[in-house]
Amino acid sequence: MSKWSDPKWIRDELQKKWDSGRILESLLTQDDLFPLTISLKKPKSSEINTGFAEIAAWIRALRDSSKQKTGFGYELKEKEFVNRQSGRNSMPTHAIIPTANDALLLLKKTHDADKFLELTKVIIMQWPGLREWIIKYPLKVIRYSDDWTGILKALRWFYEHPNSGLYMRQMDISGVDTKFTEKRKGIIAELLDNILPETAINHASTSFESRFGLCEKPSRIRFRLLDNKLFMHGLADITTPIEQMKVYSPEVQKVFITENEVNGLCFPDARESIAIFRLGYGVDMLKTVDWLIEKEIYYWGDIDTHGFSMLDQVRSFLPHAKSFLMSEDVLLHNRDMWVTEDKPFSGSLSHLTQDEQNLFCSLQGNKWGDRIRLEQERISYGIVIKEITTLTDNTKP
């Protein structure tokens, strides 16, 4: 790499203007970006007399790639200097790109720029309100260059069907299938935010469907009935929308919540009990199930920082929830089963018991080793049976 600005360096500096979208913005707004002047890294005064031959080669390389020789690209602004060996000479100090066309030819982006202007004309013709968005994100116009016909059709559909309450699968758009819209929700959402009236946007929602009036796929809860007296026509392993779980209210005393799927599937029988599993941080959806307040709640997660974070989350809406198999004794008894937690939770928690808080802080502080964790499925099944039996008063259905 040259210590002074060579033709490649000039192109690289110009490329930064392209990558920021500034050149495309200038094409659309016809602002004063061009002529664009770029200050060159050039020889210092102390180098001129000692390295004149090298400097002469550097100047020649710059001139050979300039617009004067190639017919496009940069022009050089030069300043005279005196060398004791060769007398008066001129040294380039700045590269000047006279026009946007010179920049595009130098970067080999003429086709992309033409496509941008063509697409912009079509987009603004249909949606004048998107002009400012295009100026701000011109490269996105090119990034989705093959998709704009479908995107514009989707925008028209949402504009004409505000708050439709339909599933995305029910959107009837000629030439645009469900997968097209599904895969491009990000860009479509950006554009809809700019063209839809406020009454057609739910700003409080973070999901695409809810934000723009579609029906969302319902969140689902999976649970097992642990008492065969509760089976529903022989069914014990059930997955149901959260809305139906709210009104279910089974005749149970105890509700066990565990994260691991296999643990949920092999959870031991327990009288008047159910096990809810495989929610992760989605456990928060249980806050809408009011009947849980009336039940005994037991939470079993991994013994790591995230496990206690999820326990804390449960306690935020079920303050009476108790943890099990998440103690320091269990952790230390299973040293040979420890693994490493990839990205530990670094925040603070406010809904733990004192013992839980002490263990959580010890894990955060790496008391027994770097980022240790004990996954719940690594605990002996015999220990699980013993613990559940104790919690359910040694009774079985």
C-alpha positions in Angstrom: 0.0 0.0 0.0 1.4 3.4 -1.0 2.2 5.9 1.7 0.8 8.6 -0.6 -2.6 8.7 -2.3 -2.6 6.6 -5.5 -5.4 6.1 -8.0 -6.8 3.2 -6.0 -6.9 5.3 -2.9 -8.8 8.0 -4.7 -11.3 5.4 -5.9 -11.6 4.0 -2.4 -12.4 7.5 -1.0 -15.0 7.9 -3.7 -16.4 4.5 -2.9 -17.1 5.7 0.6 -19.4 8.4 -0.9 -21.2 5.7 -2.8 -21.5 3.4 0.2 -23.1 6.1 2.2 -25.7 6.8 -0.5 -24.4 10.3 -1.0 -23.8 10.1 -4.7 -27.2 8.6 -5.4 -28.8 11.3 -3.2 -27.0 13.9 -5.3 -28.3 12.4 -8.5 -31.9 12.8 -7.2 -31.6 16.2 -5.6 -29.1 17.8 -8.0 -27.2 19.3 -5.0 -23.7 20.7 -4.9 -21.8 17.5 -4.2 -19.9 17.8 -7.5 -17.4 18.9 -8.4 -16.0 16.8 -5.4 -12.6 17.7 -4.1 -10.6 15.1 -2.3 -7.4 16.1 -0.4 -4.5 13.8 -1.3 -1.9 12.3 1.1 1.3 13.7 -0.4 5.0 13.7 0.3 6.2 15.9 3.2 8.6 18.7 2.6 11.4 16.7 4.2 10.9 13.9 1.6 11.1 16.0 -1.5 14.9 16.4 -1.8 15.7 12.9 -0.5 13.2 10.9 -2.5 12.6 12.8 -5.7 12.7 9.8 -8.0 10.0 8.0 -6.0 7.9 11.2 -5.9 8.3 11.6 -9.7 7.0 8.0 -10.2 4.0 8.7 -7.9 3.1 11.9 -9.8 3.3 10.1 -13.1 1.0 7.3 -11.9 -1.6 9.8 -10.7 -1.5 11.7 -14.0 -1.6 8.5 -16.1 -4.9 7.5 -14.4 -6.4 11.0 -14.5 -9.2 12.3 -16.6 -6.8 14.0 -18.9 -5.4 10.6 -20.0 -8.5 8.3 -19.6 -11.3 10.7 -20.6 -13.1 10.3 -17.3 -12.6 10.2 -13.5 -10.6 12.7 -11.5 -8.7 15.8 -12.4 -5.6 16.9 -10.4 -5.1 20.2 -8.7 -1.4 20.8 -8.4 1.0 23.1 -6.5 4.4 24.2 -7.7 7.5 23.2 -5.6 11.2 23.6 -6.1 13.7 20.8 -6.1 17.4 21.5 -5.9 18.2 18.8 -8.4 15.4 19.4 -11.0 14.2 22.9 -10.4 10.6 23.8 -10.4 7.9 21.1 -10.5 4.2 20.6 -9.8 2.9 18.3 -7.1 -0.7 17.0 -7.0 -2.5 18.2 -3.8 -6.1 17.4 -4.6 -8.1 15.1 -6.8 -11.2 16.7 -8.2 -14.1 14.6 -9.6 -15.9 17.2 -11.8 -19.3 15.5 -12.3 -21.4 12.7 -11.0 -20.9 10.9 -14.4 -17.1 11.0 -13.8 -17.6 9.4 -10.4 -19.9 6.7 -11.7 -17.5 5.8 -14.5 -14.6 5.7 -12.1 -16.6 3.4 -9.8 -18.2 1.4 -12.6 -21.6 2.2 -11.1 -23.3 3.8 -14.2 -25.7 0.9 -14.6 -26.7 1.0 -10.9 -27.3 4.7 -11.0 -29.4 4.4 -14.1 -31.5 1.7 -12.5 -31.8 3.9 -9.3 -33.2 6.8 -11.3 -35.5 4.6 -13.3 -36.9 3.0 -10.1 -37.2 6.2 -8.3 -39.3 7.7 -11.0 -41.7 4.8 -10.8 -41.9 4.8 -7.0 -42.4 8.5 -6.7 -45.0 8.5 -9.4 -47.1 6.1 -7.3 -46.1 7.4 -3.9 -44.8 11.0 -3.9 -44.5 10.7 -0.1 -41.7 8.3 -0.4 -39.3 10.8 -2.0 -37.7 11.8 1.4 -37.3 8.1 2.3 -35.5 7.5 -1.0 -33.2 10.4 -0.4 -32.4 9.0 3.0 -32.0 5.4 1.9 -31.1 5.4 -1.8 -29.1 2.2 -1.7 -32.2 0.3 -0.5 -33.8 1.2 -3.8 -31.0 -0.6 -5.6 -30.9 -3.5 -3.1 -34.5 -4.4 -3.8 -34.3 -3.5 -7.5 -35.8 -6.8 -8.6 -38.6 -6.6 -6.1 -40.2 -3.2 -6.6 -43.1 -4.4 -8.8 -44.3 -6.7 -6.0 -43.4 -4.2 -3.2 -45.5 -1.5 -4.8 -48.4 -3.8 -5.2 -48.2 -4.8 -1.6 -48.1 -1.1 -0.5 -51.3 -0.5 -2.6 -53.0 -3.4 -1.0 -52.3 -2.2 2.6 -53.4 1.3 1.6 -56.7 0.1 0.3 -57.3 -2.5 3.1 -56.4 -0.7 6.3 -56.9 -2.8 9.5 -58.1 -5.7 7.5 -57.9 -8.3 10.3 -56.9 -10.9 7.7 -54.1 -13.4 8.0 -51.2 -12.6 5.5 -52.2 -15.8 3.7 -55.5 -14.2 2.9 -54.0 -11.1 1.2 -55.1 -11.4 -2.5 -52.6 -9.5 -4.5 -52.2 -10.3 -8.2 -48.7 -11.6 -8.9 -47.6 -11.4 -5.2 -47.7 -14.5 -3.1 -47.6 -14.8 0.7 -43.9 -15.8 0.8 -42.9 -12.6 -1.1 -44.5 -10.4 1.5 -43.3 -12.5 4.4 -39.7 -12.3 3.3 -39.8 -8.6 2.7 -41.6 -7.5 5.8 -38.8 -5.2 6.9 -38.7 -3.0 3.8 -42.5 -3.0 3.4 -42.9 -1.9 7.0 -40.5 1.0 6.5 -42.5 2.2 3.5 -45.9 1.7 5.0 -44.8 3.9 8.0 -44.3 6.6 5.4 -47.5 6.3 3.3 -50.3 5.0 5.6 -52.5 7.3 7.6 -52.0 7.2 11.4 -55.3 5.4 11.9 -53.9 2.4 9.9 -50.7 2.0 12.0 -50.5 0.5 15.5 -47.4 2.3 16.7 -47.5 0.4 20.0 -46.8 -2.9 18.3 -43.5 -4.3 17.2 -44.8 -7.1 15.0 -45.5 -6.5 11.4 -48.9 -8.1 11.4 -50.3 -6.3 14.4 -48.7 -3.0 13.4 -50.5 -3.0 10.0 -53.8 -4.5 10.9 -53.3 -8.1 10.0 -54.2 -11.1 12.2 -51.2 -12.6 14.0 -50.5 -16.3 14.3 -51.6 -16.9 17.9 -48.9 -17.5 20.5 -49.2 -21.1 21.7 -48.7 -22.8 25.1 -47.6 -26.4 25.4 -48.5 -28.3 28.5 -48.9 -31.8 29.9 -51.6 -33.1 32.2 -49.7 -35.0 34.9 -52.8 -36.6 36.5 -54.7 -39.1 34.3 -57.9 -38.0 36.0 -57.5 -34.7 34.1 -56.9 -36.3 30.7 -59.3 -34.9 28.0 -60.6 -37.9 26.0 -57.2 -39.5 26.5 -55.3 -36.4 25.6 -52.5 -35.4 28.0 -49.9 -33.5 25.8 -51.7 -30.4 24.5 -50.6 -27.3 22.6 -53.2 -24.4 22.5 -53.4 -20.7 21.7 -52.7 -18.5 24.7 -56.3 -17.0 24.3 -57.8 -20.5 24.9 -55.4 -21.2 27.8 -56.8 -18.1 29.5 -60.2 -19.6 29.8 -59.2 -23.2 30.3 -58.6 -23.1 34.1 -58.1 -26.8 34.9 -58.9 -28.3 38.3 -55.3 -28.5 39.4 -53.4 -27.4 42.5 -49.9 -27.3 41.1 -48.4 -25.9 37.9 -44.8 -26.8 37.1 -43.0 -24.5 34.6 -39.8 -25.9 33.0 -37.8 -24.8 29.9 -36.4 -27.9 28.4 -38.8 -29.8 26.0 -37.7 -33.3 26.9 -38.0 -32.5 30.6 -41.5 -31.5 29.9 -42.3 -34.6 28.0 -40.9 -37.0 30.7 -42.1 -35.0 33.7 -43.2 -37.5 36.3 -46.9 -38.0 37.2 -48.3 -35.8 39.9 -51.7 -35.5 41.3 -53.8 -32.5 40.3 -50.8 -31.0 38.4 -49.8 -29.8 35.0 -46.4 -29.0 33.5 -45.9 -26.1 31.1 -42.7 -26.2 29.1 -40.6 -24.8 26.2 -41.4 -21.1 26.6 -37.9 -19.6 27.3 -38.1 -15.9 27.7 -41.6 -16.2 26.1 -42.7 -17.2 29.6 -43.9 -13.6 29.8 -47.0 -14.6 27.9 -48.3 -16.4 31.0 -48.9 -13.1 32.7 -52.3 -12.9 30.8 -53.4 -16.3 32.2 -55.2 -15.0 35.4 -56.1 -18.4 36.9 -52.4 -19.1 37.5 -52.5 -16.7 40.4 -54.7 -19.2 42.3 -52.3 -22.1 41.8 -49.1 -23.3 43.4 -46.4 -22.4 40.9 -43.0 -24.1 40.7 -40.3 -23.0 38.2 -37.4 -25.1 37.1 -34.8 -23.6 34.8 -31.1 -24.0 34.0 -28.7 -23.0 36.8 -27.1 -20.1 35.0 -27.6 -16.4 34.7 -30.3 -16.6 32.1 -32.2 -19.3 34.1 -32.4 -17.0 37.1 -33.3 -14.1 34.7 -36.3 -16.1 33.5 -37.2 -17.1 37.1 -37.2 -13.4 37.9 -39.4 -12.7 35.0 -42.0 -15.3 36.2 -41.9 -13.8 39.7 -42.7 -10.3 38.3 -46.2 -11.5 37.6 -46.4 -14.6 39.7 -44.7 -13.4 42.9 -45.6 -16.6 44.8 -43.7 -18.9 42.4 -41.1 -21.2 43.9 -38.0 -22.5 42.2 -36.8 -26.1 42.5 -33.6 -27.9 41.5 -32.0 -24.4 41.2 -30.0 -24.4 44.4 -26.2 -24.1 45.1 -26.3 -27.6 46.5 -27.7 -29.0 43.2 -25.1 -27.0 41.2 -22.1 -28.2 43.3 -23.3 -31.8 43.4 -23.2 -31.9 39.6 -19.8 -30.4 38.9 -19.0 -33.1 36.3 -22.0 -31.9 34.3 -21.1 -28.2 34.1 -20.8 -26.5 30.7 -20.1 -23.0 29.6 -22.7 -20.3 29.2 -22.2 -18.5 25.9 -23.5 -15.0 26.7 -24.3 -14.6 30.4 -27.0 -12.2 31.5 -25.2 -9.1 32.8 -28.1 -7.1 34.4 -29.5 -7.1 37.9 -32.6 -9.0 39.2 -35.1 -7.9 41.8 -37.5 -10.8 42.3 -35.2 -13.5 43.7 -35.0 -14.9 47.2 -31.8 -14.2 49.1 -30.4 -17.7 48.4 -31.3 -17.3 44.7 -29.7 -13.9 44.6 -26.5 -15.1 46.2 -26.2 -18.0 43.7 -27.0 -15.7 40.8 -24.3 -13.2 41.9 -21.8 -16.0 42.4 -22.5 -17.2 38.8 -22.1 -13.6 37.4 -18.9 -13.2 39.4 -17.5 -16.6 38.2 -17.0 -17.8 41.7 -16.5 -21.4 40.7 -15.2 -20.9 37.2 -15.7 -18.9 34.0 -19.4 -18.7 32.9 -20.4 -22.1 34.4 -23.9 -23.4 33.9 -25.8 -26.5 34.7 -28.4 -27.3 32.2 -31.5 -28.8 33.7 -31.5 -31.9 31.4 -28.0 -32.8 32.8 -29.4 -33.4 36.3 -30.0 -37.1 37.1 -33.6 -38.2 36.4 -33.6 -40.0 39.7 -33.0 -36.6 41.5 -35.8 -35.1 39.5 -38.2 -37.9 40.5 -37.2 -37.5 44.2 -37.7 -33.7 44.1 -41.1 -33.9 42.4 -42.3 -36.6 44.8 -41.3 -34.4 47.7 -43.2 -31.4 46.2 -46.3 -33.4 45.6 -46.4 -34.9 49.1 -45.3 -38.4 47.9 -48.6 -38.9 46.1 -49.3 -40.2 42.6 -52.4 -40.2 40.5 
